[in-house]
Amino acid sequence: MDTIKNFTEGIVINEMDYGDTSKIIRVFTKDYGKIPVMVKGAKTNKSKNLGVCQIFGLNEYLFRKGQSFYYINNAKIMESNFKIRQNLYNTIYASFALELVDKSTIDRDPNSKIFELLKKTLRLFNDTKDPVSLIIAFEIKYLSFLGYRPKLTICDFNYFSIREGVIDFRDEFSVEVTKEDINFLKFLLHNTLDKTNNYNINRKLFLHNIIINYIKYNLEISNFNSLKLLS
């Protein structure tokens, strides 16, 4: 195995058991993109890598590169983001952010903008009182980085199409939205993640459902397991 010489920041976005004591985790790293990491003994209390294998965690890693997996040579916790788990809705929406990144990125394709966006989003999910606005803001900014920003132009007649975004006519892929809805989405797009908005919660949930359908259509994702608890 080759030891990579430099430490890199990484966020644990998925995990699966491997045998009785080990785990395979997927880590979205700043420098190497999404990589699979074999962590032997990760399920034992004595494992030195127990803390750096937890979902949501931001850690600093020094990896060894094997044939099929990376292995942890050294690591330390930077931000556990453990407080996310103290609120059910924060947990669900933060888990969705991880699942979206996992399902819409390819291995070993670094993207520093997406990494920093995810890093900031998880940090805010520790304490946010408005998880719906935060996740919509993440989704719109994330789509923009991927080149799929929906059109948010206000027209005389406004319909949100899951194919394009806001259009001025109704089709089989669209639902009617208001000018206030569009302005809310534009506010989230153009402001920093920590900016909150007291827009009506029912409209927020309505818009979030639309954005999810837009994501599924344009990124060709059939479902998100993390959102099933909201059904």
N, C-alpha and C positions, 0 to 999 in steps of 0.2 A: 504494500500500500504506500501511496505517496502522501506525506503530510503537507497540507497547504500551509504556507509560511505565515499568512496574515490572519488575524482574527476578523470575523465579520459579525454584524448584528443579524439576528434572525428571529422570526416569529413562528411559533408552533401553530400550524393551521389545521392539522389533522393527526390522528393517531390510530393505530390498530395493534391488537395483541399479536405477539409472535411467540408461539410456544408457551410454556408455563411462566417464564420469568422475564421475557424480553418484549420490546415494542419496536414497531416501525413507525416513525413519525415523519410527517412532511413539514419541512421548515422553509418558510419563504424568507430568503436571505437578501440582504441589501446588495451584495456583490455577485452572487451566483444564481439568483432567481430561486425557483422552487426546487428543492432537492429531497430525495428520500434518504432518511437516516436510520440506520440500524442501531438500536441502543440495547445492548445485552445487559440483562439483569435489572432493567429499568423498573420492574414491578416489585422489586424487593426493597424493604425499608433501609437497607444498608447501602443501596446504590448511591454512588457519588453524583450520578446524573439524574436522580429522581426529580429534583426541582427544575431542571432545564428541559424537561419533557412534558410540561403541563400546557394544555391548551390555553391560548391567550397570552402566554408568557413571551416577553421580549428578553432575549438573552444574547450574550456574546460567545461565539463559538470559534474553536480552532478544530478543523476537521482533518481526518485522513480520508483519502479517496480510494475506495475499493472498486471492484469490477462492476457490481450492481448497486451498491449502496455507499453512502458516506458513513463515517464513524466519528464519534466525538473523541478527540484527543484531549481537549480541555474546554471548559465552559464556565461561565458565571452568570447568575441572574442579574439583569438590569432592571426590569419592571415585571413583577409577577402578574399585575392586573387582576389580582385575586378578588378585589371588591366587586368586579363585574358579576360574580356568582351570587352576590347578596340580593340581587333584584331579578325576578324571573324575566321581565321584559328586556332588561338590559342584556341578560344572558342569551335570550333568543335572538335578538337583533345583532349582537356582537358575533354570535355563532354563525348567523347568516352571512355577515361580512366575510368571515373566514371561508365559508363554503363557496361564496361567490368567487373569491380570489382563487380558491383551489380548482374550481370547475372551469374557469375562464382564462387560466394561464397555462403555459406549457413549461415543462421542466427545463431548468438550466437556462432560463431566458430572463436575465436581470432587468428590473425596471425600478429605478430609484424613486421616481415620482409616486408610483403605486405603493412602494414600500413605506415611504414617509406618510402617505395618506392613511394607510392601514395602521401604522404605528400611532399616529395622532388620534385616529378614531377610537382605537381600543383604550387609549389613555382617558379619553373623555367618557367612554362608557362606564368607567369606574364610578362616576358620581352624577351622571346626567339625570335630570328630572324630566327630560323630553327626548326619550329614545327614538320616537318616530321621526321627529325632525332630523335628528342626527343621522339615522340610517338613510333617509332620503337624500340628505346632503352628501353622504358618502357615495351613494349609488350614482347620483348625477355627476359628481366629480370623477368617479371611477370610470363611468361610461365615456366621459370627455377624454380621459387619458388613453382609452382604448380606441378612440376615433368614432364613437357611437353617440355623441351628445345629441339628445332629442331636440328638435326645433321647438323654440319657446316664444315664437312671435305672436303677439296679440292681433287678432283679426276681428272683423265685424261679427263673424260666427266662428266659434272656437270648439274644435273637436280634437281629442288626443288619440292619435292612431298608434297602435303598437308597432307599426312599421316605420313611422317617420317622426312622431312627436306631434306637435300642434299643427293642424291643418284647418282650412276654412270651409270644409264640406264633410258631410257624414258619409262614411263607408262602412263596410261590414267589419272593419278592424278598429273602429273608433267609438269613443264615448264623449258625450258633451262635457265640457269643462267651462268654468267661468274665468273672467279676466283676473279675478282675485286669486284663483288657483294658479294661474300662470305666473302672476307676480310673486306668489309665495315660492314657486319652484325657482324662479329667477333669483330671488333673494338668497336661497340656499346655495345656488350655483356660484354666485358672485361674492359671497361673504365667506369668512373663515368658519371652520367647523364649530367653533365655540359660540358663534352668534345664534341666539335663540329667537324664536318667533312664536307669538301667542295665537297663531292662526287656529281656527276651530279644529278640534281633535278629530271629529268625524270626517271633515274634509281632508285632513292629513292622512287618515287611514284609507280613504277613498283613493287619494293620489298615490299612496304607496302601493296599493294593489295594481294600479295602472302601470306604475314604473316596473313592478315585478313582471307583469305580462310583456312589457316592452323589452326587458332584459331577456326573458325566455325566448322571445321571437328572434331578436337580433343576435344573441349569443348562442342560440340553438341549445338551450338547456331545458330539459323536460320538467324537472322538478327540483325543489329545495327541501331536503329533509328537515332542516333546522326550523322551517316555518310551520311545520305540521302542528305544533303545539298551539298555534294561533287559531286553528280551525275550530 
